[in-house]
């Protein structure tokens, strides 16, 4: 799967914390701002680490494109 990045249009991100195979039912949804995708990925890793249980966690990172649409950026995995 190719990674899509939206640059210079917004700094709003969404992290869907996914702890089960069902991606449509996240444990938590976190909205935040960051200055660029690299910074957003580092921040998302820290937020994902702060979530309680389970030890093996995934986060789906999205960037808002300025039109109200969230565009997939990356999957972040914190293994046990």
C-alpha beads as a LAMMPS data file, in Angstrom:
LAMMPS data file: protein, C-alpha beads

80 atoms
79 bonds

1 atom types
1 bond types

-500.0 500.0 xlo xhi
-500.0 500.0 ylo yhi
-500.0 500.0 zlo zhi

Masses

1 110.0

Atoms # bond

1 1 1 0.000 0.000 0.000
2 1 1 1.403 3.365 -0.987
3 1 1 1.670 6.114 1.591
4 1 1 -0.090 9.367 0.715
5 1 1 1.127 12.665 2.094
6 1 1 -0.642 16.012 1.896
7 1 1 1.811 18.870 2.276
8 1 1 1.428 22.608 2.757
9 1 1 -2.347 22.427 3.076
10 1 1 -3.016 21.773 6.742
11 1 1 -1.483 20.835 10.047
12 1 1 -4.456 18.979 11.513
13 1 1 -4.125 15.238 12.098
14 1 1 -6.238 12.394 13.438
15 1 1 -4.963 9.251 15.122
16 1 1 -7.346 6.295 15.314
17 1 1 -6.107 3.979 18.065
18 1 1 -6.852 0.459 16.899
19 1 1 -6.331 -2.483 19.216
20 1 1 -8.302 -5.095 17.320
21 1 1 -8.380 -6.196 13.686
22 1 1 -11.594 -4.208 13.139
23 1 1 -10.377 -0.790 11.951
24 1 1 -13.880 0.714 11.879
25 1 1 -14.181 0.512 15.661
26 1 1 -11.194 2.378 17.158
27 1 1 -10.564 2.362 20.892
28 1 1 -9.914 6.099 20.758
29 1 1 -9.775 8.908 18.206
30 1 1 -7.282 11.687 18.901
31 1 1 -7.179 14.992 17.005
32 1 1 -4.030 17.108 17.147
33 1 1 -1.924 19.594 15.240
34 1 1 1.680 19.215 14.128
35 1 1 4.135 20.971 11.868
36 1 1 4.510 18.374 9.118
37 1 1 4.043 14.640 8.715
38 1 1 7.325 13.635 10.377
39 1 1 6.459 15.601 13.495
40 1 1 2.913 14.192 13.451
41 1 1 4.240 10.628 13.278
42 1 1 6.531 11.176 16.283
43 1 1 3.701 12.791 18.250
44 1 1 1.326 9.954 17.295
45 1 1 3.849 7.398 18.584
46 1 1 3.952 9.167 21.955
47 1 1 0.154 9.352 22.150
48 1 1 -0.195 5.706 21.175
49 1 1 2.277 4.737 23.909
50 1 1 0.106 6.566 26.470
51 1 1 -3.015 4.506 25.679
52 1 1 -3.880 1.844 28.251
53 1 1 -3.978 -1.755 27.055
54 1 1 -3.355 -3.838 25.169
55 1 1 0.425 -3.938 24.951
56 1 1 0.334 -4.517 21.178
57 1 1 -1.201 -1.331 19.696
58 1 1 -1.780 0.164 16.283
59 1 1 -2.612 3.683 15.232
60 1 1 -3.957 4.805 11.885
61 1 1 -2.691 8.326 11.173
62 1 1 -4.704 10.639 8.916
63 1 1 -4.121 14.222 7.778
64 1 1 -6.996 16.601 7.080
65 1 1 -6.835 17.981 3.561
66 1 1 -8.536 21.309 4.297
67 1 1 -11.853 20.226 2.757
68 1 1 -13.030 18.131 5.693
69 1 1 -11.601 14.909 4.288
70 1 1 -9.089 12.786 6.200
71 1 1 -6.359 11.267 4.024
72 1 1 -4.471 8.197 5.235
73 1 1 -0.809 8.867 6.094
74 1 1 0.616 5.882 7.909
75 1 1 0.055 2.949 10.248
76 1 1 1.994 3.158 13.497
77 1 1 2.644 -0.087 15.360
78 1 1 3.875 -0.374 18.929
79 1 1 4.563 -4.094 19.419
80 1 1 4.553 -5.852 22.768

Bonds

1 1 1 2
2 1 2 3
3 1 3 4
4 1 4 5
5 1 5 6
6 1 6 7
7 1 7 8
8 1 8 9
9 1 9 10
10 1 10 11
11 1 11 12
12 1 12 13
13 1 13 14
14 1 14 15
15 1 15 16
16 1 16 17
17 1 17 18
18 1 18 19
19 1 19 20
20 1 20 21
21 1 21 22
22 1 22 23
23 1 23 24
24 1 24 25
25 1 25 26
26 1 26 27
27 1 27 28
28 1 28 29
29 1 29 30
30 1 30 31
31 1 31 32
32 1 32 33
33 1 33 34
34 1 34 35
35 1 35 36
36 1 36 37
37 1 37 38
38 1 38 39
39 1 39 40
40 1 40 41
41 1 41 42
42 1 42 43
43 1 43 44
44 1 44 45
45 1 45 46
46 1 46 47
47 1 47 48
48 1 48 49
49 1 49 50
50 1 50 51
51 1 51 52
52 1 52 53
53 1 53 54
54 1 54 55
55 1 55 56
56 1 56 57
57 1 57 58
58 1 58 59
59 1 59 60
60 1 60 61
61 1 61 62
62 1 62 63
63 1 63 64
64 1 64 65
65 1 65 66
66 1 66 67
67 1 67 68
68 1 68 69
69 1 69 70
70 1 70 71
71 1 71 72
72 1 72 73
73 1 73 74
74 1 74 75
75 1 75 76
76 1 76 77
77 1 77 78
78 1 78 79
79 1 79 80
